[in-house]
């Protein structure tokens, strides 16, 4: 019984974080200038508008529509998400893209693997794809960051194509580190991006191996 109650409490806390993150990002999107929507994000090949469109796909697309989109992409999930993001980014206004995220703040969608922690990671990382690329100063609240940093596992790193061999990630603003080897220092949210396979703009990381994780 205690285990069940603890799991329910944990899920409730995660869902509250997810809702807050989506609402805050929707407000941020509403405040972007028109030209910022067409700036490149940290998500390779996508502008800010494609990232924003993708963030609400999970709770906008019905199951039949998802199956149809997957069939159109010949069963390739990555191709499907790219096609849907580009289609929706072109079809909807920027106000709509922000509104979709706000209206879905409490939607229970989760990715196929990872539950509510993965859903929180999806929202936080894609939000950072936008804010870091645009040079905005938004800081993800510490409680959300800690959940995601503590959930980093070798399997997740492999999924995102991240090689941390001989590297230790060291947060400068939190008491957190991961891995072993030569240190790479940076803000906790920048190290989270690194763990999700992003290459960061220059000057955000320090340490001898940092060039491995910095955009050319």
N, CA and C of each residue as an Amber inpcrd file, in Angstrom:
protein
   648
   0.8320000  -1.2010000   0.0000000   0.0000000   0.0000000   0.0000000
   0.8680000   1.2520000   0.0000000   1.9030000   1.2680000   0.8430000
   2.7830000   2.4300000   0.9060000   3.4770000   2.6740000  -0.4210000
   3.8700000   1.5870000  -1.0870000   4.5240000   1.7020000  -2.3920000
   3.5760000   2.3030000  -3.4210000   2.3290000   1.8590000  -3.4010000
   1.3210000   2.3790000  -4.3310000   1.0550000   3.8530000  -4.0760000
   0.9260000   4.2080000  -2.8050000   0.6830000   5.6150000  -2.4470000
   1.8530000   6.4890000  -2.8560000   3.0670000   5.9980000  -2.6170000
   4.2600000   6.7620000  -2.9820000   4.3330000   6.9870000  -4.4890000
   3.9960000   5.9530000  -5.2570000   4.0200000   6.0840000  -6.7140000
   2.9780000   7.0930000  -7.1910000   1.7860000   7.0580000  -6.5740000
   0.7420000   8.0190000  -6.9390000   1.1800000   9.4400000  -6.6170000
   1.7940000   9.6180000  -5.4460000   2.2640000  10.9490000  -5.0520000
   3.3410000  11.4400000  -6.0120000   4.2460000  10.5310000  -6.3920000
   5.3150000  10.8930000  -7.3210000   4.7500000  11.2990000  -8.6720000
   3.7840000  10.5210000  -9.1680000   3.1670000  10.8470000 -10.4540000
   2.4130000  12.1680000 -10.3940000   1.7510000  12.4160000  -9.2730000
   1.0240000  13.6840000  -9.1290000   1.9980000  14.8570000  -9.1500000
   3.1420000  14.7010000  -8.4770000   4.1390000  15.7720000  -8.4680000
   4.7110000  15.9950000  -9.8640000   4.9620000  14.9050000 -10.5880000
   5.4940000  15.0300000 -11.9440000   4.4800000  15.7070000 -12.8640000
   3.2240000  15.3340000 -12.7330000   2.1970000  15.9300000 -13.5920000
   2.0410000  17.4300000 -13.3070000   2.2140000  17.8160000 -12.0520000
   2.1630000  19.2510000 -11.7050000   3.3350000  19.9840000 -12.3540000
   4.5280000  19.3750000 -12.3500000   5.6930000  19.9800000 -13.0030000
   5.4710000  20.1000000 -14.5110000   4.9170000  19.0500000 -15.1140000
   4.6640000  19.0650000 -16.5570000   3.6930000  20.1840000 -16.9120000
   2.6070000  20.2830000 -16.1580000   1.6070000  21.3230000 -16.4370000
   2.2170000  22.7120000 -16.3100000   3.0130000  22.9170000 -15.2740000
   3.6390000  24.2290000 -15.0770000   4.6110000  24.5380000 -16.2150000
   5.3950000  23.5360000 -16.6220000   6.3550000  23.7470000 -17.7070000
   5.6430000  24.1190000 -19.0020000   4.5840000  23.4180000 -19.3340000
   3.8470000  23.7120000 -20.5780000   3.2150000  25.0960000 -20.5290000
   2.6330000  25.4590000 -19.4010000   2.0070000  26.7760000 -19.2850000
   3.0450000  27.8930000 -19.3950000   4.1840000  27.7070000 -18.7520000
   5.2400000  28.7260000 -18.8140000   5.8050000  28.8470000 -20.2230000
   5.9740000  27.7180000 -20.8910000   6.4930000  27.7720000 -22.2590000
   5.4700000  28.3690000 -23.2210000   4.2000000  28.1000000 -22.9910000
   3.1710000  28.7230000 -23.8330000   3.2060000  30.2430000 -23.6830000
   3.3700000  30.7250000 -22.4530000   3.4910000  32.1640000 -22.2270000
   4.7270000  32.7130000 -22.9430000   5.8160000  31.9900000 -22.8600000
   7.0460000  32.4280000 -23.5280000   6.8490000  32.4920000 -25.0440000
   6.2130000  31.4710000 -25.6100000   5.9630000  31.4650000 -27.0540000
   5.0980000  32.6460000 -27.4710000   4.1080000  32.9540000 -26.6510000
   3.2420000  34.0920000 -26.9680000   4.0210000  35.4050000 -27.0170000
   5.1430000  35.4640000 -26.3220000   5.9200000  36.6940000 -26.2670000
   7.0180000  36.8000000 -27.3120000   7.1830000  35.7830000 -28.1630000
   8.2350000  35.8320000 -29.1810000   7.8860000  36.8320000 -30.2840000
   8.9200000  37.4640000 -30.8320000   8.7270000  38.3130000 -31.9960000
   8.5200000  37.4340000 -33.2320000   7.8210000  37.9270000 -34.2590000
   7.5650000  37.1070000 -35.4460000   8.8210000  36.4730000 -36.0420000
   9.9020000  37.2390000 -36.1340000  11.1100000  36.6990000 -36.7380000
  11.7490000  35.5830000 -35.9410000  11.5220000  35.5620000 -34.6180000
  12.1340000  34.5290000 -33.7920000  11.5650000  33.1460000 -34.0890000
  10.3400000  33.0910000 -34.5770000   9.7360000  31.7960000 -34.8950000
  10.4590000  31.0840000 -36.0350000  11.1450000  31.8300000 -36.8580000
  11.8470000  31.2190000 -37.9920000  13.3400000  31.0590000 -37.7550000
  13.7920000  31.3360000 -36.5390000  15.1880000  31.1050000 -36.1860000
  15.4280000  29.6040000 -35.9710000  16.6480000  29.1260000 -36.2600000
  16.9360000  27.7080000 -36.0130000  16.9510000  27.4110000 -34.5200000
  16.4800000  26.2310000 -34.1670000  16.5290000  25.7660000 -32.7830000
  17.7580000  24.8730000 -32.6010000  17.9300000  24.3380000 -31.4090000
  19.0050000  23.3690000 -31.1790000  18.6480000  21.9940000 -31.7120000
  17.3950000  21.7960000 -32.0620000  16.9280000  20.5190000 -32.6120000
  17.2360000  20.5380000 -34.1100000  18.1950000  19.7480000 -34.5190000
  18.7580000  19.8260000 -35.8640000  17.6750000  19.7810000 -36.9480000
  17.6940000  20.7820000 -37.8060000  16.7730000  20.8260000 -38.9470000
  15.4500000  21.5080000 -38.6710000  15.1800000  21.8240000 -37.4260000
  13.9120000  22.4570000 -37.0740000  14.1090000  23.8930000 -36.6280000
  13.2250000  24.7570000 -37.1140000  13.1460000  26.1130000 -36.5890000
  12.3390000  26.0880000 -35.2800000  12.2420000  27.2350000 -34.6640000
  11.4550000  27.3330000 -33.4390000  10.0270000  26.8740000 -33.6880000
   9.4500000  27.2140000 -34.8090000   8.0480000  26.8680000 -35.0560000
   7.8410000  25.3630000 -35.1950000   8.8100000  24.6210000 -35.7690000
   8.6650000  23.1680000 -35.8480000   8.7510000  22.5300000 -34.4610000
   9.6560000  23.0500000 -33.6300000   9.7610000  22.5250000 -32.2690000
   8.4600000  22.7730000 -31.5090000   7.9320000  23.9760000 -31.6180000
   6.6860000  24.3080000 -30.9200000   5.5370000  23.4270000 -31.4020000
   5.4700000  23.1820000 -32.7030000   4.4150000  22.3170000 -33.2360000
   4.5690000  20.8940000 -32.7070000   5.7970000  20.4160000 -32.6690000
   6.0500000  19.0430000 -32.2160000   5.6990000  18.8520000 -30.7460000
   5.8810000  19.8660000 -29.9300000   5.6870000  19.7180000 -28.4980000
   4.2640000  19.3310000 -28.1170000   3.2920000  19.6890000 -28.9240000
   1.8990000  19.3590000 -28.6000000   1.3520000  18.2100000 -29.4400000
   2.1770000  17.6200000 -30.2980000   1.6960000  16.5580000 -31.1830000
   1.1100000  15.3930000 -30.4050000   1.7640000  15.0020000 -29.3300000
   1.3310000  13.8250000 -28.5840000  -0.0850000  13.9190000 -28.0560000
  -0.5610000  15.0990000 -27.7310000  -1.9240000  15.2160000 -27.2150000
  -2.8700000  15.8930000 -28.2000000  -2.4170000  16.1560000 -29.4240000
  -3.3160000  16.6660000 -30.4650000  -3.7120000  15.5850000 -31.4620000
  -2.7960000  14.6690000 -31.7610000  -3.0520000  13.6560000 -32.7780000
  -3.8110000  12.4770000 -32.1810000  -4.9170000  12.1170000 -32.8220000
  -5.6490000  10.9280000 -32.3960000  -4.8620000   9.6790000 -32.7700000
  -5.2460000   8.5490000 -32.2190000  -4.5650000   7.2930000 -32.5390000
  -4.6650000   6.9670000 -34.0290000  -5.8650000   7.0810000 -34.6580000
  -5.9260000   6.8090000 -36.0990000  -5.0410000   7.7570000 -36.9200000
  -4.9890000   9.0230000 -36.5260000  -4.1490000   9.9820000 -37.2500000
  -2.6770000   9.6360000 -37.0710000  -2.3030000   9.1940000 -35.8840000
  -0.9110000   8.8010000 -35.6340000  -0.5400000   7.5920000 -36.4580000
  -1.4170000   6.6050000 -36.4990000  -1.1610000   5.4000000 -37.2950000
  -1.0440000   5.7630000 -38.7750000  -1.9180000   6.6510000 -39.2440000
  -1.8540000   7.0810000 -40.6430000  -0.5710000   7.8100000 -40.9570000
  -0.1400000   8.6850000 -40.0420000   1.1060000   9.4200000 -40.2520000
   2.3050000   8.4840000 -40.2450000   2.2530000   7.4590000 -39.3860000
   3.3470000   6.4900000 -39.3320000   3.4010000   5.6580000 -40.6070000
   2.2330000   5.3060000 -41.1250000   2.1960000   4.5510000 -42.3840000
   2.7410000   5.3940000 -43.5320000   2.3900000   6.6760000 -43.5450000
   2.8780000   7.5760000 -44.5840000   4.4000000   7.7050000 -44.5300000
   4.9480000   7.5850000 -43.3170000   6.4040000   7.6710000 -43.1430000
   7.0780000   6.3020000 -43.2740000   6.3100000   5.3160000 -43.7740000
   6.8160000   3.9580000 -44.0030000   7.3700000   3.3390000 -42.7230000
   6.6630000   3.6110000 -41.6160000   6.9930000   2.9880000 -40.3530000
   8.1670000   3.5910000 -39.6120000   8.7510000   4.6430000 -40.1460000
   9.9060000   5.2730000 -39.5140000   9.4170000   6.3710000 -38.5710000
   9.5920000   6.1550000 -37.2570000   9.0620000   7.0980000 -36.2700000
   9.7100000   8.4760000 -36.3850000  11.0290000   8.5060000 -36.6010000
  11.7150000   9.7940000 -36.7110000  11.2360000  10.5650000 -37.9440000
  11.0420000   9.8410000 -39.0530000  10.5330000  10.4960000 -40.2670000
   9.1200000  11.0180000 -40.0290000   8.3140000  10.2270000 -39.3210000
   6.9390000  10.6490000 -39.0410000   6.9140000  11.9390000 -38.2190000
   7.6940000  11.9820000 -37.1310000   7.6690000  13.1740000 -36.2850000
   8.1500000  14.4000000 -37.0560000   9.1230000  14.2060000 -37.9340000
   9.6150000  15.3280000 -38.7330000   8.5350000  15.8120000 -39.7050000
   7.8830000  14.8750000 -40.3830000   6.8480000  15.2470000 -41.3510000
   5.6770000  15.9460000 -40.6740000   5.2510000  15.4150000 -39.5390000
   4.1100000  16.0070000 -38.8310000   4.4620000  17.3950000 -38.3080000
   5.6690000  17.5460000 -37.7540000   6.0750000  18.8560000 -37.2280000
   6.1050000  19.9070000 -38.3310000   6.6580000  19.5380000 -39.4790000
   6.7310000  20.5010000 -40.5870000   5.3440000  20.8410000 -41.1200000
   4.4930000  19.8370000 -41.2380000   3.1310000  20.0630000 -41.7210000
   2.3570000  20.9750000 -40.7730000   2.4270000  20.6800000 -39.4720000
   1.6680000  21.4630000 -38.5020000   2.2350000  22.8750000 -38.3440000
   3.5530000  23.0010000 -38.4390000   4.1700000  24.3280000 -38.3340000
   3.7150000  25.2320000 -39.4660000   3.4950000  24.6350000 -40.6380000
   3.0370000  25.4110000 -41.7870000   1.5380000  25.6870000 -41.7420000
   0.7790000  24.7860000 -41.1210000  -0.6780000  24.8790000 -41.1610000
  -1.2660000  25.7780000 -40.0810000  -0.5410000  25.9810000 -38.9810000
  -1.1140000  26.6960000 -37.8390000  -0.3770000  28.0030000 -37.5650000
  -1.1130000  28.9570000 -37.0480000  -0.5130000  30.2340000 -36.6760000
   0.3490000  30.0560000 -35.4270000   1.2270000  31.0120000 -35.1870000
   2.0520000  30.9390000 -33.9830000   1.1920000  31.0280000 -32.7230000
   0.1220000  31.7940000 -32.7890000  -0.7880000  31.8830000 -31.6350000
  -1.4250000  30.5250000 -31.3610000  -1.7810000  29.8040000 -32.4150000
  -2.3550000  28.4710000 -32.2520000  -1.3450000  27.5130000 -31.6250000
  -0.0930000  27.5780000 -32.0800000   0.9200000  26.6550000 -31.5690000
   1.1350000  26.8590000 -30.0690000   1.1180000  28.1080000 -29.6230000
   1.2280000  28.3730000 -28.1880000  -0.0270000  27.9070000 -27.4540000
  -1.1800000  28.1320000 -28.0580000  -2.4430000  27.7480000 -27.4140000
  -2.5690000  26.2340000 -27.2770000  -2.1040000  25.4910000 -28.2680000
  -2.1440000  24.0310000 -28.1810000  -1.4050000  23.5490000 -26.9280000
  -0.2460000  24.1350000 -26.6850000   0.5630000  23.7350000 -25.5390000
  -0.1320000  24.0940000 -24.2330000  -0.7310000  25.2710000 -24.1960000
  -1.4210000  25.7100000 -22.9800000  -2.6460000  24.8390000 -22.7130000
  -3.4280000  24.5570000 -23.7530000  -4.6320000  23.7470000 -23.5520000
  -4.2920000  22.3140000 -23.1540000  -3.1320000  21.8460000 -23.5620000
  -2.7360000  20.4850000 -23.2170000  -1.8940000  20.3880000 -21.9680000
  -1.8550000  21.4390000 -21.1730000  -0.9580000  21.4670000 -20.0060000
  -1.1970000  20.2780000 -19.0770000  -2.4410000  19.8780000 -18.8930000
  -2.7510000  18.7970000 -17.9550000  -3.0310000  17.4730000 -18.6550000
  -2.7350000  17.3900000 -19.9350000  -2.9780000  16.1420000 -20.6700000
  -2.0190000  15.0530000 -20.1610000  -2.5170000  13.8190000 -19.9910000
  -1.6770000  12.7540000 -19.4200000  -0.7620000  12.0540000 -20.4150000
  -0.5590000  12.6450000 -21.5910000   0.3070000  11.9970000 -22.5920000
   1.7000000  11.7330000 -22.0330000   2.2350000  10.5650000 -22.3980000
   3.6350000  10.2490000 -22.1240000   4.2400000   9.6020000 -23.3660000
   5.5530000   9.7080000 -23.5560000   6.2010000   8.9960000 -24.6580000
   6.0470000   7.4910000 -24.4780000   6.3720000   6.7030000 -25.5300000
   6.2130000   5.2460000 -25.4450000   6.9860000   4.6170000 -24.2940000
   8.0950000   5.2150000 -23.8960000   8.9250000   4.6750000 -22.8140000
   9.2470000   5.8090000 -21.8330000   9.2030000   5.4970000 -20.5420000
   9.7000000   6.4560000 -19.5540000   8.6540000   7.1630000 -18.7280000
   7.3810000   6.9970000 -19.0560000   6.3230000   7.5550000 -18.2390000
   6.3680000   9.0730000 -18.1030000   5.9120000   9.5750000 -16.9460000
   5.8030000  11.0160000 -16.7520000   7.1680000  11.6980000 -16.6640000
   8.1820000  10.9770000 -16.2130000   9.5230000  11.5750000 -16.2110000
   9.9650000  11.8750000 -17.6390000   9.7040000  10.9380000 -18.5520000
  10.0520000  11.1590000 -19.9570000   9.2330000  12.2930000 -20.5550000
   7.9600000  12.4120000 -20.1570000   7.1310000  13.5180000 -20.6570000
   7.6850000  14.8560000 -20.1820000   8.1100000  14.9110000 -18.9270000
   8.7190000  16.1400000 -18.4240000  10.0040000  16.4490000 -19.1900000
  10.8120000  15.4260000 -19.4430000  12.0390000  15.6280000 -20.2140000
  11.7540000  16.1340000 -21.6100000  10.7260000  15.5930000 -22.2360000
  10.3230000  16.0340000 -23.5730000  10.0280000  17.5310000 -23.5780000
   9.2620000  17.9810000 -22.6060000   8.8710000  19.3900000 -22.5600000
  10.0500000  20.2950000 -22.2060000  10.8110000  19.9050000 -21.1840000
  11.9250000  20.7470000 -20.7340000  12.9850000  20.8730000 -21.8240000
  13.3750000  19.7570000 -22.4150000  14.4580000  19.7960000 -23.4040000
  14.0270000  20.5470000 -24.6600000  12.8230000  20.3090000 -25.1280000
  12.3830000  21.0570000 -26.3140000  12.2090000  22.5440000 -26.0040000
  11.8090000  22.8540000 -24.7670000  11.7700000  24.2620000 -24.3810000
  13.1560000  24.8850000 -24.4440000  14.1540000  24.1540000 -23.9620000
  15.5370000  24.6420000 -24.0170000  16.0470000  24.6960000 -25.4570000
  15.5740000  23.7940000 -26.3060000  15.9330000  23.8720000 -27.7270000
  15.6040000  25.2590000 -28.2850000  14.5260000  25.8160000 -27.7800000
  14.0780000  27.1340000 -28.2360000  14.8130000  28.2490000 -27.5080000
  14.7860000  28.2200000 -26.1850000  15.2900000  29.3630000 -25.4220000
  16.8010000  29.5250000 -25.5290000  17.5320000  28.4200000 -25.5170000
  18.9910000  28.5220000 -25.6460000  19.3690000  28.9910000 -27.0410000
  18.6980000  28.4510000 -28.0500000  19.0090000  28.8570000 -29.4240000
  18.7420000  30.3420000 -29.6410000  17.7070000  30.8610000 -29.0040000
  17.3550000  32.2770000 -29.1670000  18.1120000  33.1850000 -28.2050000
  18.9150000  32.6050000 -27.3310000  19.6630000  33.4190000 -26.3820000
  18.7990000  34.0190000 -25.2880000  17.6810000  33.3760000 -24.9770000
  16.8110000  33.8560000 -23.9160000  17.3240000  33.3540000 -22.5730000
  17.0130000  34.0480000 -21.5260000  17.6100000  33.7420000 -20.2280000
  16.7810000  32.8510000 -19.3400000  15.8130000  32.1470000 -19.8870000
  14.9430000  31.3400000 -19.0280000  15.7240000  30.2400000 -18.3090000
  15.4670000  30.1230000 -16.9990000  16.0710000  29.0710000 -16.1990000
  14.9810000  28.0680000 -15.8090000  15.2160000  26.8210000 -16.1180000
  14.2820000  25.7770000 -15.7200000  14.3360000  25.6250000 -14.1980000
  13.1960000  25.5870000 -13.5190000  13.2110000  25.4390000 -12.0590000
  14.0050000  24.2110000 -11.6080000  14.6650000  24.3680000 -10.4710000
  15.6000000  23.3390000  -9.9930000  14.9240000  21.9900000  -9.7680000
  13.6990000  21.9780000  -9.2400000  13.0720000  20.6850000  -8.9490000
  12.8550000  19.8800000 -10.2230000  12.5160000  20.5490000 -11.3170000
  12.3320000  19.8360000 -12.5910000  13.6730000  19.3280000 -13.1230000
  14.6910000  20.1580000 -13.0150000  16.0110000  19.7480000 -13.4790000
  16.5220000  18.5350000 -12.7140000  16.3440000  18.5450000 -11.4040000
  16.8640000  17.4480000 -10.5890000  16.2040000  16.1250000 -10.9570000
  14.9080000  16.1410000 -11.2090000  14.2160000  14.9200000 -11.6330000
  14.8720000  14.3500000 -12.8880000  15.1440000  15.2060000 -13.8460000
  15.6680000  14.7530000 -15.1350000  17.1390000  14.3800000 -15.0540000
  17.9260000  15.1350000 -14.3230000  19.3390000  14.8100000 -14.1690000
  19.5080000  13.4810000 -13.4440000  18.6800000  13.2490000 -12.4240000
  18.7750000  11.9990000 -11.6680000  18.2900000  10.7970000 -12.4770000
  17.5720000  11.0560000 -13.5730000  17.0540000   9.9660000 -14.4050000
  17.9940000   9.6070000 -15.5620000  19.1290000  10.2980000 -15.7030000
  20.0640000   9.9910000 -16.7820000  20.6430000   8.6000000 -16.5730000
  20.5670000   7.7800000 -17.6170000  21.0510000   6.4140000 -17.5840000
  21.8340000   6.1190000 -18.8660000  22.7390000   5.1390000 -18.8350000
  23.4690000   4.7730000 -20.0630000  22.5500000   4.4390000 -21.2440000
  21.4100000   3.8050000 -20.9670000  20.4950000   3.4520000 -22.0540000
  19.9470000   4.6990000 -22.7390000  19.6440000   5.7260000 -21.9580000
  19.1530000   6.9770000 -22.5380000  20.2230000   7.6830000 -23.3380000
  21.4360000   7.6760000 -22.8390000  22.5430000   8.2860000 -23.5800000
  22.7400000   7.5910000 -24.9190000  22.6760000   6.2590000 -24.9110000
  22.8160000   5.5200000 -26.1710000  21.6900000   5.8780000 -27.1420000
  20.4680000   6.0010000 -26.6250000  19.3250000   6.3260000 -27.4800000
  19.5410000   7.6540000 -28.1990000  20.1170000   8.6250000 -27.4910000
  20.3400000   9.9500000 -28.0800000  21.7160000  10.0840000 -28.7350000
  22.4560000   8.9910000 -28.8030000  23.7440000   9.0110000 -29.4930000
  24.8160000   9.7960000 -28.7680000  24.7720000   9.8060000 -27.4330000
  25.7260000  10.5840000 -26.6410000  26.8280000   9.6630000 -26.1140000
  28.0600000  10.0180000 -26.3960000  29.2120000   9.2560000 -25.9250000
  29.9210000  10.0470000 -24.8250000  29.8070000   9.5520000 -23.6020000
  30.4530000  10.2140000 -22.4670000  31.6800000   9.4440000 -21.9890000
  32.2350000   8.6360000 -22.8670000  33.4300000   7.8800000 -22.4900000
  34.5320000   8.8350000 -22.0400000  35.0380000   8.6250000 -20.8210000
  36.1290000   9.4510000 -20.3070000  35.7320000  10.8550000 -19.9340000
  34.4300000  11.0890000 -19.7290000  33.9440000  12.4420000 -19.4310000
  33.1130000  12.4220000 -18.1580000  33.2860000  13.4210000 -17.3410000
  32.4530000  13.6240000 -16.1650000  31.7400000  14.9570000 -16.3060000
  30.4300000  14.9300000 -16.2870000  29.6330000  16.1570000 -16.3510000
  29.5340000  16.7510000 -14.9570000  29.8480000  18.0260000 -14.8250000
  29.8670000  18.6920000 -13.5160000  29.0420000  19.9770000 -13.5830000
  27.9110000  19.9960000 -12.8710000  27.0760000  21.1980000 -12.8630000
  27.7190000  22.2830000 -12.0260000  27.6680000  23.4990000 -12.5280000
  28.2400000  24.6400000 -11.8070000  27.2340000  25.2830000 -10.8580000
  25.9530000  25.0300000 -11.0790000  24.9230000  25.7000000 -10.2900000
  24.1220000  24.7490000  -9.4090000  24.4170000  23.4580000  -9.4780000
  23.7910000  22.4660000  -8.6150000  24.8650000  21.4910000  -8.1420000
  24.5880000  20.8180000  -7.0300000  25.4900000  19.7830000  -6.5500000
  25.1560000  18.4910000  -7.3030000  25.6950000  18.3640000  -8.5100000
  25.3790000  17.2050000  -9.3580000  26.5220000  16.9420000 -10.3220000
  26.8080000  15.6730000 -10.5030000  27.7820000  15.2670000 -11.5150000
  27.4020000  13.8870000 -12.0230000  27.9520000  13.5320000 -13.1700000
  27.6420000  12.2240000 -13.7660000  28.8410000  11.7750000 -14.5900000
  29.1760000  10.4900000 -14.4740000  30.2570000   9.9300000 -15.2700000
  31.5900000  10.0140000 -14.5600000  32.6340000   9.6240000 -15.2720000
  33.9830000   9.6730000 -14.7010000  34.9770000   9.9990000 -15.8020000
  35.9520000  10.8030000 -15.4550000  36.9750000  11.1890000 -16.4230000
  37.2230000  12.6760000 -16.3890000  37.6250000  13.2260000 -17.5280000
  37.9100000  14.6510000 -17.6240000  36.6180000  15.4480000 -17.4470000
  36.6340000  16.4720000 -16.5890000  35.3920000  17.2000000 -16.3210000
  34.9770000  18.1370000 -17.4530000  33.6630000  18.1890000 -17.6690000
  33.0350000  19.2130000 -18.5090000  32.0990000  19.9810000 -17.5910000
  32.3450000  21.2770000 -17.4460000  31.5660000  22.1150000 -16.5490000
  30.5440000  22.9350000 -17.3410000  29.4010000  23.1410000 -16.7180000
  28.3840000  23.9800000 -17.3340000  27.1800000  24.0800000 -16.4300000
  26.2440000  24.9380000 -16.7960000  24.9880000  25.0270000 -16.0590000
  24.2600000  23.6900000 -16.1480000  23.5190000  23.3370000 -15.1130000
  22.8330000  22.0490000 -15.0770000  21.9310000  21.8590000 -16.2900000
  21.2080000  22.8920000 -16.7000000  20.3020000  22.7120000 -17.8300000
  21.0630000  22.5580000 -19.1480000  22.2630000  23.1150000 -19.2440000
  23.0700000  22.8970000 -20.4390000  23.6070000  21.4660000 -20.4730000
  23.9760000  20.9330000 -19.3190000  24.4410000  19.5510000 -19.2630000
  23.2960000  18.5840000 -19.5660000  22.0850000  18.9510000 -19.1730000
  20.9260000  18.1330000 -19.5260000  20.7590000  18.0870000 -21.0420000
  20.8780000  19.2300000 -21.6890000  20.8040000  19.2620000 -23.1530000
  21.8630000  18.3640000 -23.7760000  23.0520000  18.4240000 -23.2370000
  24.1520000  17.5900000 -23.7300000  23.7670000  16.1120000 -23.6340000
  23.1650000  15.7200000 -22.5050000  22.7780000  14.3230000 -22.2980000
  21.6540000  13.8930000 -23.2210000  20.9200000  14.8510000 -23.7860000
  19.8590000  14.5440000 -24.7450000  20.3490000  14.7130000 -26.1850000
  21.6490000  14.7430000 -26.3720000  22.2180000  14.7250000 -27.7140000
  22.3280000  16.0580000 -28.4050000  22.1580000  17.1560000 -27.6710000
  22.2610000  18.4680000 -28.2980000  23.7110000  18.9480000 -28.3040000
  24.0530000  19.7090000 -29.3330000  25.3190000  20.4440000 -29.3450000
  25.0180000  21.8900000 -28.9790000  25.7790000  22.4180000 -28.0510000
  25.4830000  23.7340000 -27.4980000  26.2520000  24.8340000 -28.2050000
  25.7270000  26.0590000 -28.1620000  26.4890000  27.1990000 -28.6890000
  27.8030000  27.3570000 -27.9290000  28.7820000  27.9440000 -28.5730000
  30.0800000  28.1500000 -27.9540000  30.0070000  29.0030000 -26.6980000
  30.9050000  28.7230000 -25.7560000  31.0050000  29.5220000 -24.5460000
  30.1450000  29.0730000 -23.3950000  29.3500000  28.0320000 -23.5830000
  28.4550000  27.5900000 -22.5070000  29.0630000  26.4630000 -21.6680000
  30.0820000  25.8000000 -22.1970000  30.7340000  24.7010000 -21.4950000
  32.2180000  25.0070000 -21.3520000  32.8330000  24.4060000 -20.3420000
  34.2770000  24.5330000 -20.1910000  34.8530000  23.1700000 -19.8240000
  36.1530000  23.0240000 -20.0190000  36.8100000  21.7520000 -19.7800000
  37.3460000  21.1980000 -21.0890000  38.4140000  20.4540000 -21.0000000
  39.1130000  19.9880000 -22.2010000  38.2060000  19.2490000 -23.1960000
  37.2820000  18.3590000 -22.7440000  36.4480000  17.6520000 -23.7270000
  35.2520000  18.4370000 -24.2340000  35.0850000  19.6890000 -23.7920000
  33.8430000  20.4090000 -24.0870000  33.6100000  20.6250000 -25.5760000
  34.6810000  20.6760000 -26.3730000  34.5020000  20.8790000 -27.8080000
  33.7180000  19.7360000 -28.4550000  33.7280000  18.5650000 -27.8380000
  32.9570000  17.4250000 -28.3550000  31.4680000  17.6920000 -28.3510000
  31.0400000  18.6100000 -27.5030000  29.6200000  18.8430000 -27.2980000
  29.1930000  20.2560000 -27.7000000  30.0610000  20.9270000 -28.4380000
  29.8010000  22.3130000 -28.8450000  29.5810000  22.3690000 -30.3450000
  28.5910000  23.1490000 -30.7710000  28.3080000  23.2980000 -32.2000000
  29.4740000  23.9700000 -32.8930000  29.7220000  23.5410000 -34.1180000
  30.8180000  24.1400000 -34.9040000  30.4710000  25.5900000 -35.2010000
